[in-house]
Amino acid sequence: MTDNNTPICYPFLHGYLEQALRGLPYDLVREGFLLVDRSEQDKLEKLIDEKIKSAHKAEREHAKQYPS
């Protein structure tokens, strides 16, 4: 993960994880974990996109507790 002397760059981590999740359907198919046709892969992409949007919405709700 990280050593004790290096701070975590949360914006970078967030972006990296979000893009990794968006690519997950392709990774799962490529690695043989999923054998799906294109319509099923589209459903999986939509599900992941909904989860990412939900996380963004939850973060905004959480941030309202700490106005600047």
C-alpha positions, 0 to 999 in steps of 0.5 A: 500500500504505502509506507508510513512516510508517504501521504496518500493522495486521495484525489489520485486514488479516487480517480484510479479506482473509479477508472479501474471499476469502469474497466472491470467488465472488460477485465473480467471477460478478458480473464475468463471470469465472465462469458457474456454477450455484448448485451450482458456486458452492457448491463454490467457496465451500467450497474458499475456506472450506477454504483459510481454515481451512487458513491459520488452522491453519497460523498456530496451528502457527506460533505454537506456535514462539513461546510467550508 
